[in-house]
Amino acid sequence: MINVRHLEVFRTVVKTGSVSAAGRMLYVSQPAVTKTLRLLEAELGLTLFLRVRGRLVCTPEADALMPEVERLFGSVASVQHAASEIRQGIRGRITVAAVSTLAMSMVARAVGRYAQAHPEVSFDVRALPTRHVVEYVNNSQVDMGILDVSAPTGTLEIEEFCSSELAAILHRSHPLARHATLTPKLLRGQPLISFADDTLTGWRLREAFRQTSVDYATRLVSNSTVTTYAMVEPLRAVALVDPFTLMSNAWPDLVQRRFAPTIDIRPRFLFQRERPRPLVVRMFTQTLREVAHEMTAGKLQPLA
C-alpha cells in the first residue's frame, strides 16, 4: 500500500524543485527525503526524478502522476477542514425526538435559528408520542429527546430547560376571551378539552376544580395537544393545555388566557448517559434553551 507520507515528500520536492528545500519545508533531513523518494519509487515501480547537470528533474512519469497526487491531497485537506468544522460545531448532524407540541413550536424555532447560523449542520427531527420519545433515547436512536411532561426515564439523564404554565385556549370570539385569567368558577358549565385523568396534568386539573367545588367535566380528552387545539372551535370549547403550540400560528383565531390556580409545565431534555454529546449537539441544546426562555417570556412573535 502506498504511504501517504511518501507522496507528501514527493509532492513537496516537485513544488520546491530540490531535496534540500523540501527537507527544510517538511522539517526533515536531506538524506531522509532522498531515502523516502527511493522508497516511493520502489512502491510505484517508477523512476520519478533524474539528475541532469546536478539538478533534480521530474521524469515524464512523475509529471503524469502529479495531478492524481494533487487530487489526493485536495481530499485530505477537505477531510481536515471537515474535521475542524465538526470540532467547532459548524458541521454535523443532529437527531432529535420530541413530542409534537414542542416539535412544532420551540424545536422548530431553535432549528431555524441554529441552521441559519450553521448552514452545514443537518437535522432529523421526529415528532413522537411521549413513550416513543423515551424509547428512542433509551435505544440511542437519537442524540436527544424533548418532553413537556415527566415520564419514566430509567437511567436517562434529565435536564429541565424552561418553565411555563398550563393555559386556557379558546376562540377569540368566545365570551370568556375578555377575561385575562380564567378560573374553575368562570369555567363552570363550559365544555372543556384537556388531557385524560391518567396523566399528571389531567389529575392536577381535576384537583384544581375539586378544591373550588366545581365539577370537572371534559367534553373531550386527548393525548395530543394539536388535537385539542383543533377541537376548540368545532366544540365551542375551552382547552386547558400547554400554550406552546399556539406560537406556531397554525390557529390564528385562537387566543391564550392564564389559568388559575397555576399548573406549571417544565419541558425537559432527555439524554442517553452512554451516548457522547458532540459539540454540535451541545451548542444546539443551548440555542433551544435560549428560544424556550424567549418564548415563555413572550419575547417572540408567532411563527409566520
FENUR-V521458 format. One record per backbone hydrogen bond with DSSP energy under -1.0 kcal/mol. CO is the residue of the C=O (numbers start at 0). NH is the residue of the N-H. If there is no record, write none. Layout:
BEGIN
{{CO | NH} {CO | NH}}
END
This chain:
BEGIN
{{2 | 6} {3 | 7} {4 | 8} {5 | 9} {6 | 10} {7 | 11} {8 | 12} {9 | 13} {10 | 14} {11 | 15} {12 | 16} {17 | 21} {18 | 22} {19 | 23} {20 | 24} {21 | 25} {22 | 27} {28 | 32} {29 | 33} {30 | 34} {31 | 35} {32 | 36} {33 | 37} {34 | 38} {35 | 39} {36 | 40} {37 | 41} {38 | 42} {39 | 43} {40 | 44} {40 | 45} {47 | 58} {49 | 56} {51 | 54} {54 | 51} {56 | 49} {58 | 62} {59 | 63} {60 | 64} {61 | 65} {64 | 68} {65 | 69} {66 | 70} {67 | 71} {68 | 72} {69 | 73} {70 | 74} {71 | 75} {72 | 76} {73 | 77} {74 | 78} {75 | 79} {76 | 80} {77 | 81} {78 | 82} {79 | 83} {80 | 84} {81 | 85} {82 | 86} {83 | 87} {84 | 89} {84 | 90} {85 | 88} {91 | 121} {93 | 123} {94 | 142} {94 | 143} {95 | 125} {96 | 145} {97 | 127} {98 | 102} {99 | 103} {101 | 106} {104 | 108} {105 | 109} {106 | 110} {107 | 111} {108 | 112} {109 | 113} {110 | 114} {111 | 115} {112 | 116} {113 | 117} {117 | 120} {119 | 91} {121 | 93} {123 | 95} {125 | 97} {128 | 132} {129 | 133} {130 | 134} {131 | 135} {132 | 136} {133 | 137} {134 | 138} {135 | 140} {136 | 139} {143 | 96} {144 | 269} {145 | 98} {146 | 267} {152 | 155} {156 | 270} {158 | 268} {163 | 264} {166 | 240} {167 | 256} {168 | 238} {169 | 254} {170 | 173} {173 | 176} {175 | 178} {179 | 257} {181 | 259} {182 | 186} {184 | 187} {186 | 189} {190 | 237} {191 | 218} {191 | 219} {192 | 239} {193 | 221} {195 | 198} {198 | 202} {199 | 203} {200 | 204} {201 | 205} {202 | 206} {203 | 207} {204 | 208} {205 | 209} {206 | 210} {208 | 213} {209 | 212} {219 | 193} {223 | 227} {224 | 228} {225 | 229} {226 | 230} {228 | 231} {230 | 234} {231 | 236} {237 | 192} {238 | 168} {240 | 166} {243 | 246} {244 | 247} {245 | 248} {246 | 302} {250 | 253} {252 | 171} {254 | 169} {256 | 167} {257 | 181} {262 | 165} {264 | 163} {266 | 160} {267 | 146} {268 | 158} {269 | 144} {270 | 156} {271 | 274} {277 | 281} {278 | 282} {279 | 283} {280 | 284} {281 | 285} {282 | 286} {283 | 287} {284 | 288} {285 | 289} {286 | 290} {287 | 291} {288 | 292} {289 | 293} {290 | 294} {291 | 295} {292 | 296} {293 | 298} {294 | 297}}
END
